[in-house]
Amino acid sequence: MRITKEMIALNKTVFNDYFVARNVLYEQTARLVNKFWERSPIFPENGKKVVFEWMRNYKIGCESFKNIVNENFKQLEDLSDKST
């Protein structure tokens, strides 16, 4: 059981580290996209709203995904605790 717990902890750490790195990349990309679209005279205002809404929904979806994965890790940890 100790090995199982360590494997769960390792996978949880790897996932969280990945998610932090992905978040940093997303934030930098979002800033660049925002600056580009805000200053773009050829892109219509409605198009800008669609892009910004898409970016907001993407961020919300990623946070939901992270929460679901963390809940599943918690369930695995609880299950491994009960097995010991």
Secondary structure, 3 states (H helix, E strand, C coil): CHHHHHHHHHHHHHHHHHHHHHHHHHHHHHHHHHHHHHHCCCCCHHHHHHHHHHHHHHHHHHHHHHHHHHHHHHHHHHHHHHHC
